[in-house]
C-alpha cells in the first residue's frame, strides 16, 4: 500500500466544480486586485472567526510582519515567542528589528507554556506571540491574563489551527491582532501563497489595510511607508469556496486522529499527542514522538508510508540565527522535540484501511 504524507486529492475532488466556477467568475470580472472577491472572503473569514475584521495579505509571514508593524514594534522592543515553532514566527520579529525572546513549550502539548512566560518578561517586552502548533489551541486565557497584567500586546499565530478553540472561543479571536497562513498544505489552503490578519480593533484593522497596500488608501496618495502584500482576487475566490468545507474537514481530521490514538495506544516507547484541558485540536498534523524517530521513519517509508518531521532543527540552532549566540542545550525541550517528533499521514479522505495499515506497520516496528 502507498500512503502519501500529504494528499489533496479528496479535497480537490470535492471542490473542483466550484473552484473552476470561481476561476471563471474572476476571469470574466476582469478585476484582479482588491476587488469584490477579496472583500467577500474577508467578511466570510471574519464571521467564521467571530471577529469584526479580516485583512487579506500575501502570505502568513507577511501577516506576522504587518501585525508587528501595526503595533509599532521595532528596535529595542522584545517579543516573546515559542522556542518550538516554524521559523516564520522568528523571521517576522527579525524583520521588525526587535529582539527575539524564546520561551520553551509545554512538553506534553508542544505549545507555549504559560507558566514560563512571566519569567521572560522585562520592561522592554512589547508582544507575546503564542503559536497554535499542529492545530491545538494554546491556553489562551492564561496567556491573555499575563499580557493584560503587564500591558503587553498579543499576536496569535493561527496558521495551523483555523477553527480550533480554547474554552469554546476560536483561535484568531483572542489577541489584539492575529496572523494566519493559507499556504496550500494548511487546513484551509489556497492554491498558492495567501494569508490574513484578524482583529476586533477597528483602528488596527485600518492600519493593517493601509500597510498592505503601499501605505495607500487612495491610489497615488501614500500616508505611510507600506508594503505590497495583498490577497489576490483569485486566491480569495478559491478560499471562499473551501471555507464552507473547513469545519467538515476538521471533523474528519479529528476522526482520523482518534483512530490513530485508539490503535496506537499502549505501545511502549511511543508518545501520542496530548490535548490540554479546555483546548480543542483540529490536527493540522498528527505528531507522535519516539527516541527511535529516524529508524521508525525509515521503516514507515520502506513500507510505502510517507511521513514528515516538524521540525528537524529548532530555530535557535538554525544557521540563520547563529548571530544570536545560542548553543545546543539552551532550549532542551525544543531540541528534544526536534529529535523525537514524527508526523503521520492525516488527510481528509483517508479510509480505515489506510489508517489500520499505518498503525500495523508501526506496531510491527515495535514488536
N, C-alpha and C positions, 0 to 999 in steps of 0.2 A: 504494500500500500504506500502511496506517495501523498504526504500531507504537508503542504507548504506552510511556512510560518505565517505568511500573510497572503490572504486571498480576498480580492474584492469582487470575485465573480458573482456570488449570490446577491450582494448589494446592487451591483451594476445591472444584473438581470431584472431585478425588481423595479428599478427606477428608469430603465433605458428609454422607454417611450416618453416619459415625462421630461427626461434630460434632453432628448432630441427636440421635443416641442419647445423647451426653454431656449435652446440654442437658436431655433428658427425664429422665436419671438425677438430675441436680442438682435439677430441678424437683420430682421425686417425693420426693427425700430430705428436702426442706424444711429443709435446713441450709446456710446461705449464707456464713458467715464462719468461717474457720479450722477447717474440718472435714476429712473424710477425703480429699476431692479435693485439697486443698492439701498435706496430708502425703504423699499418694501421689505427687504431682508433685515435691515437694521430694526425696523419696527417689530418684525416677527421674532427676531432673536432677543430683543429687549423683553418682549412679552413672555417668551419662553423662560427667561431667567428671572422674571418678576422684578425687573428694574425699569427705570424710566428712559434710559438712553443706551443705545449701542452705536458705536462709531466703527465702521468697517475700514480696515487698513490692509497693507500689502502682505503681511505675514505676522507670525507670532512674535518674532524678535522685535520687529518694528513696534508692535503693540506695547511691549515692555519698555522699549526706549521712549516712546511717546508718553506713556504713563509717568515715567520718571521726570521727563521734561515738564509735563503738566504740573507736577508737584514741585517744580523748581529745584530738583536735586542736582547738585553739582560738586565741584571740587571742595573738599573739606567735610562733606557730609558722609555719614556712614550708613550702609544698608545691610540689614541682617538678612541672610539668605541661607538655605539649607546647604550643608556640605555634600549632600547626596541629591543631585538633580542633573538634568540635561544642561549642558554648558551655556545654552542661550540665556538662562537666568543670570549667570555671572557676566556674560558678554554685555548685556544691557547696562549693568552697573558700570562696567568699564567704559562704555561709550558715553556715559554721563559724567565720567571723570570722578566718580565717587569712590569711596573705599568699601571694598567687599569685606563683610564680617561673617564668616561661615559659622553656622551652628549645627551640631550633629542631629541626626534624625532619631526618632524612637526606633529601637532595634526590632520591634515587632511589626509596626505599621509602615516603616520606611519614610514616614512624613516628619516634618519639622517638629521637634519635641518642645512643647510649650514650657516644660519645666526648666529648660536650659536657656530660654530667651532672655530673661531679666539679667542674668549674669553677664550677658554680652552687650547690654545697653550702656551707652555713655552719653554725655551731654551733646555729642555730635551725631547721635543716631537719629535719622530722619524717617526711615522707612523700614518696614518688615515685609519681606516677600515670601509668604507661605506658598509652597508648590503642592498641588493636589496630585501626588505622584501615583502613576499607574492606574488612576481612576478612583482612588479613595479620597474622600473629603478629609482635609485636615481638621483638627479640633479647634474650630474657628471661634467658639465662644471664649475660650481661654485666651487665644491669641488677641482677639479684639479687646478683651478686658485689659490685657497688658498694654496694648497700644494706646487705649484711652487713658490709662493711668499715667503714662509717660508722655502723652501728647505726640504720638508717633503716627505717621500715615501707614496704611496697609494697602499693598497691591497684591491681589491674588493672581497666581499663575495657574490658570484654569485650562491649560492646553490639553490635558489628558482626562478631564473629568466633567465635561459638559453633561449636565443632568444629574450629577451626584448631589447629595445633601448632607448637611450636618444639622442634627436636631430639626429635621424637616424643612430647613431653609437651604435654597440652592447655592452651590458654589458659584462664584462670579457675582454674588449679590451682597457679600459681607463687606468687602474692602471699600476704600474711598474711590478707587478706580482700578479696574481689573483687566487683565490681558488674557487673550486666548488665541490659539492657533487652529486653523482649518487645513493644516498640512494633510495630504491625501490619506495618510495612514491613520489619522485620528478618528475617534468615534463619529464625529461629524467632519468629514473630509471633503475638501474641494477637489477639483481636477487640475490642481496646480497650487501655487502658494496663495495663501489668504489668511487673514487674521482679523481680530476685532478687540475693541475695548467695551466694557460695560460699567455703568455707574448710575447712581441716583442723584448725583450732584450736577445740576444744570450748568454751573459755571465751569466745572472741569470738562464736561462734555463739549462745551463751546470751544474751550482752549484746544482740546484734542482735535476737533473738527478743523480748526484753523491750522494747526501744526501739520496735519497730514497732507494738506493741500497748499504747499508752498508758503504757508503763513497768510493765506489769502482767502477772504470770504467773497470778495468781488474781483473778478478777473482783472489782472494787471494792477491791482491795488494790494500791496503786501504790508500787513500790520506787524508781523514778527518774522524772524528768520525760521522758516518752516522746512519741511522735507516733502518729497514726493512719495507718499505711501498710501495709495488709495485702493480699496477693494474694488475690482473692476466689475462691470455690469454682468459679464458672462459668468464669473465665479459666483456672484451674488445670486444670479438666477438658478444656478445649479444647487447652491446651498439652500435656497428656499424650498426646492423640491425635497432634498434629503432631510431637512429639519423635521418634516412631517413624520418621518420614519424613525427619528432618533430614539424616542422612548421605547419603541418596539425592539430596536436593535440592542438597546441597553438591557432590556429584559432577557433577550436571547443570550447575551453575553453572561449575564448572571446565572442563567440556567446551565450553560456550559461550564462555568466556573464551579458551580455547585456539584456537577457531575465529576469534575476533576477531583475536587476536595473529598467527595464521598469515596471515590475509587482509589485515591492515593493515601488516604488517612491510615496512620498506623505504621508506615514504613520507617524503620529505624534509620536515622541519619538524614531524613528528608524533611525540610521545614516548609510548610504550606502557608499561603497568605493568611494574615490575621486582620480583622477589621475592628477598629476602635469602637467603643460604646458611643452611640449617637451618630456615627458615620455611616453613610452608605457607600457602596463601591460599584462603579459601572464597568470595571475590568477592561480598561483600555489594554492592559496587559495582565496576564496571569503569571506571576513570578514565584517560582519555587527557589529554595536555597539548599545547597549541599556542599560539603567540603570537597566532594569529588565532581565539582561542576564541569571541568573540562573533559573528564572521562565520560560523564553522563551525556554531555553534549555530543561527543563523538559517537557514542553508542546510538543515540537517537538519530543522528544524521545518517549513520550507516544503515539504519533500518527505515529510511525514507521519510523521517520526521524532521521538519525544519524547526529551528529554534532561534532565539535572539538573546543578546546579552545587553541589559540596560542597567548600568553602563560599565564597560570594562575598565575604564580609567577615571577615577574621581577627578573633579575639576581642579582641585588643589595640586594634583600631580601631573596635570597636562603641561606640555611644553609651553603653551601659550601663557601660562601663569607662573612660569619659573621665576619671574622677576619678583613675585610676592614672597619668595623665600621659604615656602612650606616644604616640609620633608615628610618622608614616609613615617607613619605612626603619629602624625599631628592630628588626624581625624580618623581614629581607628574604626569607628562604626561604618563610616562611608567606605573605607578601604576594605573592610570585611565584606560588605555588601557587593562591592565591585568584584571580589574574588570568588563569591559563592552564588550569585544570582543567575538564574536561567529562566527565560521567558518561553512558555509553551505556546503552540498554535492556539489561537482563540479568535475565530472569525464567525460572524453570523452566517448561517448556512451549514456549519459543521454538523454532521449527523452522529448518532450514537455509536455507530461502528468506528468512526474515526477517533472519537474520544476513548472508546474502550481499547482500541489498538494502541493508542499513545500510552495509556495507563498500563497496559500489559507489557509493553516494551520497557517502561520504567521499572515495573516490578521485577521483570526478568533481570535487569541490571543489578538490582539489589539482592537478588537470590543467588 
